């Protein structure tokens, strides 16, 4: 079951007197996609579709909005109990006094990779070449520079070209207008013809070089106080679904075929293999990665006037730690470091 809130509706709700939460039941989870996405964040939808929330003992309703600002407005107004939102927006709001805490991350980051023309055999070959970005200062721009610098390539040696959305950058790469660019594995897989290009840095290596956590599940202080058992049940359901899909990629393909019959099975199978190491089987919260992410965001101009937060100001590990105490920790994937 899900509902869609328009931007106008969330703006209206945000102005509700006192921002009091709505009545209990069901537990409303706000997401920023209008259909099941072709990334590990699909677990938010699939946990409902495949009965994981029900088996964990919580009745969940998905509230669909467009983009993080609307999701946070809905959460703060009380029209939802939890929201899957951007880390940068959470940091900004908490710095302004909002009582919000991240409790888990079912999909820590976009599955970015760097693709290049076939003639570019290594990162060293990018020196002096053109690199397409969304816009100067965009997430893909800043994160990709970190990845390239970590590999020993001087970012100043690149010709950075602002082009636009990932699908536009992909077409520019195919046409030979640029030498390399960042895109998601989903965009790459959707290309009908990938002749002349190849993956220079895959998504696992990309995240390892720049572990920026871009998405988190966030809730209000009153929800953590009054509905803690349901928050824990949601986290448990997402972990169990993620573990099943990590252990058996075919299970994700089967679930996605029901959720997204418009996508070719071959594409789903390719994505399932690509995501084998990307599932948040332990809830997706690593203190080291979260601190790295916070430091990375604070280096940007958008945070120039934002007071610096400590990790305890915007993250609550207690819910996830309680769930992992019951379920145990899966070794070798998203380590729940504290």
VEXMI-216184 format. One line per field, with one value per residue (C-alpha): residue number from 1; residue in three letters; x, y, z. Coordinates in steps of 0.2 Angstrom, whole numbers, padded with zeros to 4 digits. Layout:
BEGIN
pos: NUM / ...
code: ALA / ...
px: X / ...
py: Y / ...
pz: Z / ...
//
This chain:
BEGIN
pos: 1 / 2 / 3 / 4 / 5 / 6 / 7 / 8 / 9 / 10 / 11 / 12 / 13 / 14 / 15 / 16 / 17 / 18 / 19 / 20 / 21 / 22 / 23 / 24 / 25 / 26 / 27 / 28 / 29 / 30 / 31 / 32 / 33 / 34 / 35 / 36 / 37 / 38 / 39 / 40 / 41 / 42 / 43 / 44 / 45 / 46 / 47 / 48 / 49 / 50 / 51 / 52 / 53 / 54 / 55 / 56 / 57 / 58 / 59 / 60 / 61 / 62 / 63 / 64 / 65 / 66 / 67 / 68 / 69 / 70 / 71 / 72 / 73 / 74 / 75 / 76 / 77 / 78 / 79 / 80 / 81 / 82 / 83 / 84 / 85 / 86 / 87 / 88 / 89 / 90 / 91 / 92 / 93 / 94 / 95 / 96 / 97 / 98 / 99 / 100 / 101 / 102 / 103 / 104 / 105 / 106 / 107 / 108 / 109 / 110 / 111 / 112 / 113 / 114 / 115 / 116 / 117 / 118 / 119 / 120 / 121 / 122 / 123 / 124 / 125 / 126 / 127 / 128 / 129 / 130 / 131 / 132 / 133 / 134 / 135 / 136 / 137 / 138 / 139 / 140 / 141 / 142 / 143 / 144 / 145 / 146 / 147 / 148 / 149 / 150 / 151 / 152 / 153 / 154 / 155 / 156 / 157 / 158 / 159 / 160 / 161 / 162 / 163 / 164 / 165 / 166 / 167 / 168 / 169 / 170 / 171 / 172 / 173 / 174 / 175 / 176 / 177 / 178 / 179 / 180 / 181 / 182 / 183 / 184 / 185 / 186 / 187 / 188 / 189 / 190 / 191 / 192 / 193 / 194 / 195 / 196 / 197 / 198 / 199 / 200 / 201 / 202 / 203 / 204 / 205 / 206 / 207 / 208 / 209 / 210 / 211 / 212 / 213 / 214 / 215 / 216 / 217 / 218 / 219 / 220 / 221 / 222 / 223 / 224 / 225 / 226 / 227 / 228 / 229 / 230 / 231 / 232 / 233 / 234 / 235 / 236 / 237 / 238 / 239 / 240 / 241 / 242 / 243 / 244 / 245 / 246 / 247 / 248 / 249 / 250 / 251 / 252 / 253 / 254 / 255 / 256 / 257 / 258 / 259 / 260 / 261 / 262 / 263 / 264 / 265 / 266 / 267 / 268 / 269 / 270 / 271 / 272 / 273 / 274 / 275 / 276 / 277 / 278 / 279 / 280 / 281 / 282 / 283 / 284 / 285 / 286 / 287 / 288 / 289 / 290 / 291 / 292 / 293 / 294 / 295 / 296 / 297 / 298 / 299 / 300 / 301 / 302 / 303 / 304 / 305 / 306 / 307 / 308 / 309 / 310 / 311 / 312 / 313 / 314 / 315 / 316 / 317 / 318 / 319 / 320 / 321 / 322 / 323 / 324 / 325 / 326 / 327 / 328 / 329 / 330 / 331 / 332 / 333 / 334 / 335 / 336 / 337 / 338
code: UNK / UNK / UNK / UNK / UNK / UNK / UNK / UNK / UNK / UNK / UNK / UNK / UNK / UNK / UNK / UNK / UNK / UNK / UNK / UNK / UNK / UNK / UNK / UNK / UNK / UNK / UNK / UNK / UNK / UNK / UNK / UNK / UNK / UNK / UNK / UNK / UNK / UNK / UNK / UNK / UNK / UNK / UNK / UNK / UNK / UNK / UNK / UNK / UNK / UNK / UNK / UNK / UNK / UNK / UNK / UNK / UNK / UNK / UNK / UNK / UNK / UNK / UNK / UNK / UNK / UNK / UNK / UNK / UNK / UNK / UNK / UNK / UNK / UNK / UNK / UNK / UNK / UNK / UNK / UNK / UNK / UNK / UNK / UNK / UNK / UNK / UNK / UNK / UNK / UNK / UNK / UNK / UNK / UNK / UNK / UNK / UNK / UNK / UNK / UNK / UNK / UNK / UNK / UNK / UNK / UNK / UNK / UNK / UNK / UNK / UNK / UNK / UNK / UNK / UNK / UNK / UNK / UNK / UNK / UNK / UNK / UNK / UNK / UNK / UNK / UNK / UNK / UNK / UNK / UNK / UNK / UNK / UNK / UNK / UNK / UNK / UNK / UNK / UNK / UNK / UNK / UNK / UNK / UNK / UNK / UNK / UNK / UNK / UNK / UNK / UNK / UNK / UNK / UNK / UNK / UNK / UNK / UNK / UNK / UNK / UNK / UNK / UNK / UNK / UNK / UNK / UNK / UNK / UNK / UNK / UNK / UNK / UNK / UNK / UNK / UNK / UNK / UNK / UNK / UNK / UNK / UNK / UNK / UNK / UNK / UNK / UNK / UNK / UNK / UNK / UNK / UNK / UNK / UNK / UNK / UNK / UNK / UNK / UNK / UNK / UNK / UNK / UNK / UNK / UNK / UNK / UNK / UNK / UNK / UNK / UNK / UNK / UNK / UNK / UNK / UNK / UNK / UNK / UNK / UNK / UNK / UNK / UNK / UNK / UNK / UNK / UNK / UNK / UNK / UNK / UNK / UNK / UNK / UNK / UNK / UNK / UNK / UNK / UNK / UNK / UNK / UNK / UNK / UNK / UNK / UNK / UNK / UNK / UNK / UNK / UNK / UNK / UNK / UNK / UNK / UNK / UNK / UNK / UNK / UNK / UNK / UNK / UNK / UNK / UNK / UNK / UNK / UNK / UNK / UNK / UNK / UNK / UNK / UNK / UNK / UNK / UNK / UNK / UNK / UNK / UNK / UNK / UNK / UNK / UNK / UNK / UNK / UNK / UNK / UNK / UNK / UNK / UNK / UNK / UNK / UNK / UNK / UNK / UNK / UNK / UNK / UNK / UNK / UNK / UNK / UNK / UNK / UNK / UNK / UNK / UNK / UNK / UNK / UNK / UNK / UNK / UNK / UNK / UNK / UNK / UNK / UNK / UNK / UNK / UNK / UNK / UNK / UNK / UNK / UNK / UNK / UNK / UNK / UNK / UNK / UNK / UNK / UNK
px: 0000 / 0007 / 0001 / 0009 / 0010 / 0013 / 0025 / 0011 / 0003 / 0019 / 0022 / 0005 / 0008 / 0024 / 0015 / 0003 / 0003 / 0016 / 0021 / 0012 / 0013 / -0002 / -0011 / -0001 / -0004 / 0002 / 0020 / 0022 / 0039 / 0042 / 0052 / 0058 / 0055 / 0038 / 0042 / 0053 / 0071 / 0084 / 0096 / 0098 / 0086 / 0073 / 0073 / 0062 / 0048 / 0052 / 0051 / 0033 / 0029 / 0037 / 0030 / 0046 / 0038 / 0023 / 0034 / 0044 / 0027 / 0025 / 0012 / 0021 / 0013 / 0024 / 0022 / 0030 / 0036 / 0048 / 0065 / 0072 / 0065 / 0047 / 0051 / 0059 / 0044 / 0032 / 0042 / 0043 / 0025 / 0020 / 0013 / 0026 / 0036 / 0052 / 0060 / 0073 / 0083 / 0099 / 0113 / 0117 / 0099 / 0099 / 0115 / 0108 / 0092 / 0100 / 0112 / 0097 / 0089 / 0078 / 0077 / 0080 / 0091 / 0097 / 0094 / 0100 / 0104 / 0097 / 0106 / 0121 / 0126 / 0122 / 0131 / 0142 / 0156 / 0168 / 0166 / 0178 / 0182 / 0190 / 0206 / 0207 / 0215 / 0219 / 0216 / 0233 / 0228 / 0215 / 0228 / 0224 / 0208 / 0190 / 0179 / 0160 / 0151 / 0133 / 0138 / 0153 / 0151 / 0139 / 0139 / 0146 / 0159 / 0166 / 0165 / 0173 / 0188 / 0190 / 0191 / 0203 / 0214 / 0214 / 0221 / 0235 / 0228 / 0230 / 0212 / 0220 / 0226 / 0208 / 0197 / 0181 / 0166 / 0148 / 0136 / 0120 / 0111 / 0119 / 0110 / 0116 / 0134 / 0132 / 0127 / 0141 / 0153 / 0146 / 0147 / 0166 / 0162 / 0170 / 0183 / 0176 / 0162 / 0153 / 0136 / 0127 / 0128 / 0109 / 0112 / 0126 / 0115 / 0101 / 0112 / 0107 / 0124 / 0140 / 0152 / 0168 / 0166 / 0171 / 0171 / 0187 / 0182 / 0168 / 0155 / 0163 / 0180 / 0172 / 0164 / 0179 / 0189 / 0176 / 0164 / 0151 / 0135 / 0122 / 0105 / 0099 / 0083 / 0079 / 0066 / 0060 / 0064 / 0046 / 0045 / 0061 / 0053 / 0035 / 0037 / 0054 / 0048 / 0041 / 0057 / 0067 / 0055 / 0057 / 0076 / 0075 / 0064 / 0076 / 0091 / 0083 / 0077 / 0095 / 0103 / 0091 / 0095 / 0114 / 0114 / 0103 / 0103 / 0090 / 0078 / 0080 / 0077 / 0061 / 0054 / 0059 / 0050 / 0034 / 0038 / 0045 / 0038 / 0044 / 0063 / 0070 / 0075 / 0093 / 0095 / 0089 / 0101 / 0116 / 0111 / 0109 / 0126 / 0133 / 0125 / 0131 / 0142 / 0131 / 0117 / 0116 / 0116 / 0120 / 0110 / 0123 / 0129 / 0148 / 0154 / 0170 / 0160 / 0148 / 0162 / 0170 / 0154 / 0151 / 0168 / 0166 / 0150 / 0157 / 0171 / 0158 / 0152 / 0134 / 0141 / 0152 / 0140 / 0134 / 0139 / 0149 / 0140 / 0146 / 0140 / 0129 / 0120 / 0112 / 0114 / 0107 / 0115 / 0105 / 0091 / 0102 / 0113 / 0098 / 0093 / 0110 / 0112 / 0097 / 0101 / 0120 / 0132 / 0136 / 0155 / 0164 / 0151 / 0145 / 0154 / 0144 / 0159 / 0156
py: 0000 / 0017 / 0035 / 0049 / 0067 / 0081 / 0095 / 0107 / 0094 / 0092 / 0111 / 0113 / 0099 / 0107 / 0122 / 0112 / 0120 / 0113 / 0100 / 0087 / 0069 / 0060 / 0046 / 0029 / 0015 / 0011 / 0016 / 0028 / 0027 / 0041 / 0038 / 0049 / 0038 / 0036 / 0018 / 0004 / 0010 / -0001 / 0001 / -0008 / 0006 / -0005 / -0015 / -0001 / -0006 / -0025 / -0027 / -0022 / -0031 / -0047 / -0047 / -0043 / -0029 / -0040 / -0054 / -0042 / -0037 / -0019 / -0013 / -0001 / 0011 / 0019 / 0038 / 0043 / 0061 / 0069 / 0073 / 0075 / 0092 / 0086 / 0070 / 0080 / 0092 / 0077 / 0069 / 0085 / 0089 / 0072 / 0064 / 0050 / 0042 / 0039 / 0046 / 0040 / 0056 / 0064 / 0065 / 0083 / 0089 / 0080 / 0088 / 0106 / 0103 / 0096 / 0111 / 0122 / 0113 / 0100 / 0084 / 0071 / 0056 / 0043 / 0025 / 0015 / 0016 / 0002 / 0010 / 0020 / 0028 / 0029 / 0015 / 0026 / 0020 / 0029 / 0024 / 0029 / 0027 / 0010 / 0019 / 0025 / 0009 / 0016 / 0031 / 0037 / 0038 / 0052 / 0065 / 0079 / 0071 / 0077 / 0072 / 0075 / 0080 / 0085 / 0103 / 0111 / 0107 / 0093 / 0077 / 0067 / 0080 / 0082 / 0063 / 0058 / 0070 / 0061 / 0044 / 0050 / 0059 / 0043 / 0034 / 0046 / 0057 / 0075 / 0082 / 0098 / 0087 / 0084 / 0095 / 0095 / 0098 / 0101 / 0092 / 0087 / 0072 / 0055 / 0049 / 0064 / 0061 / 0043 / 0048 / 0061 / 0047 / 0035 / 0049 / 0053 / 0070 / 0067 / 0054 / 0048 / 0052 / 0046 / 0037 / 0023 / 0005 / 0007 / 0020 / 0010 / -0006 / 0003 / 0008 / -0003 / -0002 / 0000 / -0002 / 0009 / 0011 / 0001 / 0003 / 0011 / 0011 / -0001 / 0004 / -0005 / 0003 / 0020 / 0019 / 0012 / 0027 / 0040 / 0032 / 0046 / 0040 / 0049 / 0042 / 0038 / 0032 / 0046 / 0048 / 0061 / 0061 / 0058 / 0042 / 0035 / 0038 / 0032 / 0019 / 0012 / -0006 / -0002 / 0008 / -0008 / -0019 / -0009 / -0009 / -0028 / -0031 / -0021 / -0031 / -0047 / -0043 / -0036 / -0052 / -0063 / -0053 / -0053 / -0072 / -0075 / -0062 / -0072 / -0068 / -0049 / -0052 / -0062 / -0048 / -0035 / -0043 / -0041 / -0023 / -0017 / -0028 / -0015 / -0019 / -0033 / -0049 / -0049 / -0031 / -0036 / -0051 / -0040 / -0027 / -0041 / -0047 / -0029 / -0026 / -0042 / -0033 / -0017 / -0023 / -0016 / -0033 / -0025 / -0009 / 0002 / 0013 / 0014 / 0028 / 0030 / 0031 / 0043 / 0054 / 0054 / 0059 / 0073 / 0080 / 0079 / 0088 / 0102 / 0105 / 0111 / 0129 / 0124 / 0121 / 0136 / 0144 / 0128 / 0124 / 0108 / 0093 / 0078 / 0061 / 0059 / 0075 / 0067 / 0048 / 0036 / 0019 / 0011 / 0004 / -0004 / -0011 / -0019 / -0027 / -0034 / -0041 / -0052 / -0056 / -0056 / -0048 / -0054 / -0052 / -0046 / -0033 / -0017 / -0017 / -0009 / 0000 / 0012
pz: 0000 / -0004 / -0006 / -0016 / -0008 / -0020 / -0016 / -0012 / 0000 / 0009 / 0010 / 0018 / 0030 / 0035 / 0041 / 0052 / 0070 / 0081 / 0068 / 0079 / 0072 / 0065 / 0073 / 0075 / 0063 / 0051 / 0051 / 0037 / 0027 / 0016 / 0000 / -0014 / -0029 / -0038 / -0043 / -0037 / -0042 / -0051 / -0036 / -0019 / -0012 / -0020 / -0004 / 0003 / -0009 / -0010 / 0009 / 0008 / -0008 / -0002 / 0016 / 0026 / 0036 / 0040 / 0046 / 0057 / 0065 / 0058 / 0046 / 0034 / 0022 / 0009 / 0006 / -0011 / -0014 / -0026 / -0019 / -0001 / 0003 / 0001 / 0011 / 0026 / 0025 / 0027 / 0041 / 0051 / 0049 / 0056 / 0039 / 0041 / 0054 / 0044 / 0028 / 0016 / 0013 / 0008 / 0021 / 0016 / 0019 / 0036 / 0042 / 0037 / 0046 / 0062 / 0062 / 0062 / 0077 / 0070 / 0081 / 0068 / 0069 / 0056 / 0061 / 0046 / 0028 / 0016 / 0002 / 0007 / -0010 / -0028 / -0037 / -0047 / -0058 / -0070 / -0089 / -0102 / -0121 / -0124 / -0129 / -0110 / -0103 / -0086 / -0074 / -0079 / -0097 / -0092 / -0089 / -0101 / -0106 / -0105 / -0090 / -0091 / -0075 / -0071 / -0066 / -0058 / -0039 / -0041 / -0031 / -0046 / -0049 / -0031 / -0027 / -0044 / -0041 / -0024 / -0033 / -0046 / -0033 / -0022 / -0037 / -0039 / -0054 / -0052 / -0054 / -0062 / -0076 / -0082 / -0093 / -0083 / -0094 / -0087 / -0097 / -0087 / -0082 / -0082 / -0097 / -0107 / -0101 / -0106 / -0124 / -0125 / -0120 / -0133 / -0146 / -0142 / -0136 / -0119 / -0114 / -0098 / -0085 / -0070 / -0071 / -0061 / -0066 / -0070 / -0083 / -0091 / -0091 / -0100 / -0114 / -0129 / -0137 / -0127 / -0141 / -0139 / -0120 / -0104 / -0085 / -0079 / -0061 / -0055 / -0042 / -0027 / -0031 / -0033 / -0016 / -0007 / -0014 / -0009 / 0004 / 0004 / 0012 / 0002 / 0009 / 0026 / 0035 / 0047 / 0060 / 0073 / 0092 / 0096 / 0085 / 0093 / 0110 / 0106 / 0092 / 0095 / 0093 / 0075 / 0070 / 0075 / 0066 / 0050 / 0051 / 0054 / 0039 / 0028 / 0034 / 0032 / 0014 / 0010 / 0016 / 0006 / -0010 / -0006 / -0004 / -0019 / -0033 / -0042 / -0028 / -0031 / -0050 / -0046 / -0035 / -0047 / -0061 / -0051 / -0046 / -0063 / -0077 / -0089 / -0087 / -0097 / -0086 / -0094 / -0087 / -0070 / -0069 / -0074 / -0061 / -0048 / -0051 / -0050 / -0033 / -0025 / -0013 / -0011 / 0000 / 0018 / 0026 / 0043 / 0042 / 0032 / 0047 / 0049 / 0060 / 0050 / 0033 / 0042 / 0048 / 0031 / 0023 / 0035 / 0033 / 0014 / 0014 / 0026 / 0013 / 0000 / -0001 / 0003 / 0021 / 0023 / 0036 / 0044 / 0062 / 0063 / 0070 / 0080 / 0074 / 0089 / 0084 / 0069 / 0071 / 0083 / 0083 / 0097 / 0086 / 0074 / 0087 / 0096 / 0079 / 0076 / 0093 / 0089 / 0071 / 0072 / 0060 / 0043 / 0040 / 0025 / 0019 / 0027 / 0044 / 0058 / 0065 / 0080
//
